[in-house]
Amino acid sequence: MARDIDIALLGATGFVGRLVAEHLVQAAPDGVVVGLAGRSRERLEQVRAGLGVRAADWPLLVADSGDAATLRALADRSRVVVSTVGPYQRHGIPIVEACAAAGTDYADLTGEVLFVREAVDRFHDRARESGARVVVSCGFDSVPSDLGVHLLHRAAQEDGAGGLTDTTLWVREGRGGVSGGTVDSLRLQLERTREDPALRRVVGDPFALSGGHRGAPAQREHWRPFVEEGSGRWAVPFFMAPYNTRVVRRSDALLGGGYGARFRYRELVANGRGARGALRARTLVAAMGGLVGAMSVPGLRSLVDRALPSPGEGPNRERREAGSFRTETTTTTEDGSRYAATVAAQGDPGYAATSVMLGQSALVLLATRDEPGREGGVLTPAAALGDDLVQALRRQGFTLDVRRLDRSDGVSGAR
């Protein structure tokens, strides 16, 4: 079958799927054919009708994550498939299988270790053979993390500064809501790891997604507030660190340990100094622990479910536009040079900014599909898209920059 669809958006009737569709209406070049895919043709028609004249001729594709035949047909017709259908542990594997077999490029929003591990184990080699670039985690999980380290690596290479060593992402700003899909994914992972001790070991392995490559010993994942040596700031782990760190380590593994033999990576949230910083840090850890604990107890789970957003729910446009995020990733290289990379954007990170990141990832996949040297496999944003995605997001108003720090923490050689 001829590939008559450039980008197929699977899950177009969901909350985030509609946001991605809105971005593609604005950002897709003329002539790019976007197909809206989902289970209900009637709901797809409603989504298309709300997108305006540019989407009036977009094809509607009926496909169901539980119907392998419809997914194979979707992959066969498409150059790129974008999936917003989660939890990916429950719904995501069949479309990855279809894309890997068909040589169709793929992007998603997953933040689920178990899903990506299964995709790597089952389909990485198959995707390499077919040329399919299966790019996971193209939203707030884990583009800022992955591209931040990518920028540091590029800068150190250009300066001849050696490999990266201890590298830390600091969440400097984060204003936005929690996605109902994220909550549902966390709930499912807790259920599966409670039932199967072997899966708990997978989730707890810092190199769970690295395909057998194990670099330098990972920095300890502190689950108690601590004072960072040097800065004196109270710090706690970023709540997505258990996933993002594994994606970044997969990028390093896909480069054959290219970030450096001593590369280590962690993600933290700074909470200030002194008694006030300590209080904020302890409150944040207690809240995270309480949420996970309550979701793990059957008797409390229903109460938590009523308080948290459900899958398909999200904030209104005003709240999405009022959000923002800013991360700063710092490193010291093997020759002692120090760098900092900033990734930042306006818009709720889990919704507005994420829809742009995913939409641009799809457009980059499409634009680079026929370029030589683009290898297939189950890949990460940095490994598959790298500098192309950096440039694409900059054109959308994102900040992605890297600078070399002098000894007084001043800026030298911003780029």
C-alpha positions in Angstrom: 0.0 0.0 0.0 1.3 3.5 -0.9 2.1 5.8 2.0 -0.5 8.5 1.5 -0.5 9.9 5.1 2.5 11.9 6.2 1.7 12.1 9.9 -1.0 9.9 11.5 -2.1 11.2 14.9 -3.4 8.2 16.9 -5.5 9.3 19.9 -6.6 12.5 18.2 -9.9 12.6 20.1 -8.2 12.6 23.5 -7.3 15.8 25.4 -3.6 15.9 24.5 -4.3 14.5 21.1 -6.5 17.5 20.3 -3.8 19.8 21.5 -1.2 18.2 19.2 -3.7 18.4 16.3 -4.1 22.1 17.0 -0.3 22.6 16.9 0.0 20.7 13.7 -2.7 22.8 12.1 -0.5 25.9 12.8 2.9 24.4 12.3 2.7 21.8 9.5 4.1 23.0 6.2 1.7 23.3 3.3 1.2 20.0 1.6 1.8 17.8 4.7 -1.1 15.3 5.0 -2.1 14.8 8.6 -4.5 12.0 9.4 -6.6 12.0 12.5 -6.9 8.4 13.9 -9.0 7.0 16.7 -11.8 4.5 17.5 -14.8 6.7 16.7 -15.2 8.3 13.3 -18.0 10.5 14.7 -15.6 11.9 17.3 -12.9 12.3 14.8 -15.2 14.4 12.6 -16.0 16.6 15.6 -12.3 17.2 16.3 -11.6 18.0 12.6 -14.5 20.4 12.5 -13.0 22.3 15.4 -9.6 22.7 13.7 -10.6 25.2 11.0 -10.1 25.3 7.3 -6.5 24.0 7.1 -7.7 20.7 8.5 -10.9 20.4 6.4 -9.4 17.8 4.1 -7.4 15.8 6.7 -8.2 12.1 6.4 -10.0 10.4 9.2 -8.6 6.9 10.1 -10.5 4.5 12.3 -8.0 2.5 14.3 -8.2 0.8 17.7 -5.2 -0.1 20.0 -7.0 -3.4 20.6 -7.4 -4.3 16.9 -4.0 -5.2 15.4 -5.3 -5.2 11.8 -6.4 -1.6 12.0 -3.0 -0.6 13.5 -1.1 -2.5 10.7 -3.2 -0.7 8.1 -2.4 2.7 9.8 1.3 2.0 9.9 1.4 0.8 6.3 -0.3 4.0 5.1 1.8 6.4 7.2 5.3 7.9 7.1 5.1 8.9 10.8 2.7 7.7 13.5 2.2 9.9 16.6 0.6 8.1 19.6 -1.0 9.8 22.5 -2.9 6.7 23.6 -1.9 5.8 27.1 -1.2 4.3 29.5 1.3 2.9 27.0 1.8 -0.2 29.1 -1.8 -1.1 28.4 -2.3 0.3 24.9 1.0 1.1 23.3 2.8 -2.1 22.4 0.6 -3.1 19.3 1.2 0.2 17.5 5.0 0.0 18.2 5.0 -3.5 16.8 3.1 -2.4 13.7 5.5 0.6 13.0 8.6 -1.5 13.6 7.4 -4.1 11.1 6.3 -1.5 8.5 9.4 0.7 8.7 7.2 3.6 9.9 8.6 6.3 12.1 6.9 6.8 15.5 6.8 9.2 18.4 5.0 9.2 21.7 4.7 10.8 25.1 5.4 7.9 27.4 6.9 8.2 30.8 6.7 4.5 31.6 9.8 2.4 32.3 8.0 -0.9 31.8 6.5 0.0 28.4 9.9 1.3 27.0 11.7 -1.7 28.4 9.3 -4.1 26.6 9.5 -2.1 23.4 13.4 -2.2 23.5 13.5 -5.9 24.3 10.9 -6.9 21.6 11.3 -4.4 18.8 14.6 -2.6 18.8 16.3 -5.0 16.5 13.3 -5.3 14.3 13.0 -1.5 14.0 16.7 -1.3 13.1 16.2 -3.9 10.3 13.1 -2.0 8.9 14.6 1.5 9.4 11.7 2.5 11.7 12.7 5.2 14.2 10.6 4.5 17.3 11.2 7.6 19.3 9.8 7.5 22.9 9.2 10.3 25.4 8.8 13.3 23.1 7.1 15.5 25.6 8.0 17.1 29.0 9.0 13.5 29.7 11.8 13.5 28.5 12.8 16.2 26.0 14.1 18.9 28.4 16.2 16.2 30.2 17.5 14.5 27.0 18.2 17.7 25.0 19.8 19.4 28.0 22.5 16.7 28.2 22.7 16.7 24.4 23.6 20.4 24.4 26.2 19.9 27.0 27.8 17.0 25.1 27.8 19.0 21.9 29.5 22.0 23.6 32.1 19.9 25.3 32.9 18.1 22.0 33.3 21.4 20.1 35.6 22.7 22.8 37.7 19.5 23.1 36.8 19.5 26.8 36.5 15.7 27.1 33.6 13.6 28.3 30.9 14.6 30.7 31.2 13.6 34.4 28.7 14.4 37.2 25.7 16.0 35.5 22.6 17.4 37.3 19.4 18.7 36.0 17.8 21.3 38.3 14.1 22.2 37.9 14.2 25.9 38.3 10.6 26.6 37.5 7.6 24.5 36.9 4.0 25.9 36.7 1.4 23.6 35.5 -1.1 20.8 36.4 -0.7 17.0 36.6 -2.0 15.1 33.6 -4.7 12.6 34.1 -2.8 10.3 31.8 0.3 10.6 33.9 -1.7 9.7 37.0 -3.2 6.7 35.2 0.2 5.5 34.1 1.6 5.7 37.6 -1.4 3.8 38.9 -0.9 1.0 36.4 2.9 0.8 37.1 2.2 0.5 40.9 -0.3 -2.3 40.2 2.0 -4.2 38.0 5.1 -3.9 40.3 3.0 -4.9 43.3 2.0 -8.1 41.6 5.4 -9.0 40.1 8.6 -8.6 42.1 10.7 -9.0 38.9 9.1 -5.8 37.5 10.0 -4.0 40.7 13.6 -4.8 39.9 13.3 -3.5 36.4 11.8 -0.2 37.6 14.5 0.1 40.2 17.4 -0.5 37.8 19.1 2.8 36.8 20.1 1.2 33.5 16.8 -0.5 32.9 16.5 1.1 29.4 20.1 0.9 28.4 20.0 -2.3 26.5 22.7 -4.0 28.5 25.1 -1.0 28.5 26.0 0.0 32.0 28.1 3.2 32.4 29.6 4.7 35.5 27.7 4.0 38.7 24.6 6.1 38.8 24.4 8.9 41.3 22.4 7.9 44.3 18.7 8.6 44.0 18.1 10.5 47.2 14.5 10.0 48.4 15.1 12.1 51.5 15.8 15.8 51.5 19.5 16.6 51.6 21.8 19.6 51.5 23.8 19.7 48.2 27.5 20.0 48.8 28.8 23.3 47.4 25.6 25.2 47.1 24.1 24.6 50.5 20.7 24.3 49.0 18.2 21.7 50.2 17.3 19.4 47.4 14.9 16.6 46.6 14.6 14.4 43.5 12.4 15.6 40.7 9.3 13.4 40.7 10.0 12.3 37.1 13.7 11.6 37.8 13.1 7.8 38.0 12.1 7.8 34.4 14.0 10.7 32.8 17.4 9.6 34.1 16.9 6.2 32.4 16.0 7.9 29.1 19.2 10.0 29.3 21.2 6.9 30.1 19.6 5.2 27.1 20.8 8.1 24.9 24.3 7.5 26.2 24.1 3.8 25.5 22.8 4.4 22.0 26.0 6.5 21.5 28.1 3.7 22.7 28.9 5.5 26.0 29.6 8.6 24.0 28.8 11.0 26.8 32.0 9.8 28.6 33.3 6.9 30.7 32.6 8.9 33.9 29.2 10.2 32.9 26.6 10.2 35.7 23.2 11.9 35.8 20.6 12.9 38.3 17.6 15.3 38.5 16.8 17.5 41.5 14.5 20.3 42.6 16.1 23.0 44.7 14.2 24.3 47.7 16.4 27.1 49.0 18.7 27.3 52.0 18.3 27.2 55.8 15.1 26.4 57.7 12.7 27.6 55.0 14.4 25.4 52.4 14.4 22.4 54.7 10.7 22.8 55.4 9.8 23.1 51.7 11.9 20.1 50.8 10.4 17.9 53.5 6.9 19.0 52.6 7.5 18.1 48.9 8.9 14.7 49.7 6.1 14.0 52.1 3.5 14.9 49.5 5.1 12.7 46.9 5.4 9.8 49.3 1.8 10.3 50.5 0.5 10.3 47.0 2.3 7.1 45.9 1.5 5.4 49.2 -2.2 6.2 48.9 -2.4 5.0 45.3 -0.8 1.7 46.5 -3.5 1.0 49.1 -6.8 -0.3 47.7 -8.8 1.3 50.5 -7.4 4.8 49.8 -7.1 4.6 46.0 -10.7 5.6 45.4 -10.3 8.7 47.5 -7.2 9.7 45.6 -8.9 9.0 42.2 -11.6 11.5 43.1 -9.1 14.2 43.9 -6.9 13.7 40.8 -7.7 14.4 37.1 -8.9 11.5 35.1 -7.5 10.4 31.7 -8.7 12.8 29.1 -9.1 15.7 31.5 -7.0 18.8 31.5 -6.8 22.5 32.3 -8.6 25.1 30.2 -6.7 27.3 27.7 -6.1 30.1 30.1 -4.4 27.9 32.6 -2.4 26.1 30.0 -1.1 29.4 28.6 -0.2 30.6 32.1 2.1 27.7 32.8 5.8 27.5 32.2 9.0 25.5 32.9 12.7 26.1 33.1 15.4 23.5 33.7 19.1 24.1 34.1 21.5 21.1 33.6 25.1 21.5 34.8 28.1 19.4 34.3 31.9 19.2 34.8 33.9 17.6 32.0 36.9 15.4 32.2 39.3 18.3 31.8 37.5 20.3 34.6 35.5 22.6 32.3 32.0 23.5 33.6 28.9 24.1 31.5 25.2 24.8 32.0 22.4 24.2 29.6 19.0 25.8 29.9 15.7 24.4 28.4 12.6 26.6 29.0 9.3 27.4 27.5 6.0 29.3 28.2 3.0 27.1 28.6 1.9 24.3 30.9 4.7 21.8 30.6 2.4 18.7 30.6 -0.1 20.1 28.1 0.8 23.3 26.1 4.6 22.8 25.9 4.3 19.0 25.5 1.9 19.3 22.5 4.5 21.5 20.8 7.4 19.1 21.6 5.5 16.1 20.3 4.2 17.9 17.2 7.7 19.2 16.4 9.2 15.7 16.9 6.8 14.4 14.4 7.6 17.1 11.9 11.3 16.5 12.3 10.9 12.8 11.8 9.0 13.5 8.6 11.5 16.1 7.3 14.5 13.8 7.9 12.9 10.5 6.9 14.8 10.1 3.7 18.2 11.4 4.9 21.1 9.0 4.8 22.6 7.8 8.0 19.3 7.9 10.0 19.2 4.5 11.8 16.1 2.8 13.1 15.5 1.3 16.5 13.8 2.2 19.8 15.4 5.5 20.3 15.3 8.7 22.4 14.8 12.3 21.3 18.5 13.1 21.6 19.7 10.1 19.7 17.1 10.2 16.9 16.4 13.9 16.5 19.2 15.8 18.4 20.2 19.1 16.8 17.2 19.1 14.4 14.7 19.1 17.3 16.8 21.7 19.1 16.4 24.0 16.1 12.8 23.2 15.6 11.9 24.0 19.2 13.9 27.3 19.1 11.8 28.3 16.1 8.7 27.7 18.3 10.0 30.1 21.0 11.6 27.6 23.3 14.9 28.5 25.0 17.6 25.9 24.4 21.1 27.2 25.1 24.4 26.1 26.6 27.1 28.2 28.1 30.5 27.6 29.5 31.0 28.8 33.1 34.0 30.6 34.3 35.4 30.0 37.8 33.2 32.6 39.4 30.1 31.1 37.8 29.9 33.8 35.3 29.0 33.2 31.7 31.6 32.6 29.0 30.9 31.7 25.4 27.1 31.5 25.4 25.8 29.7 22.3 
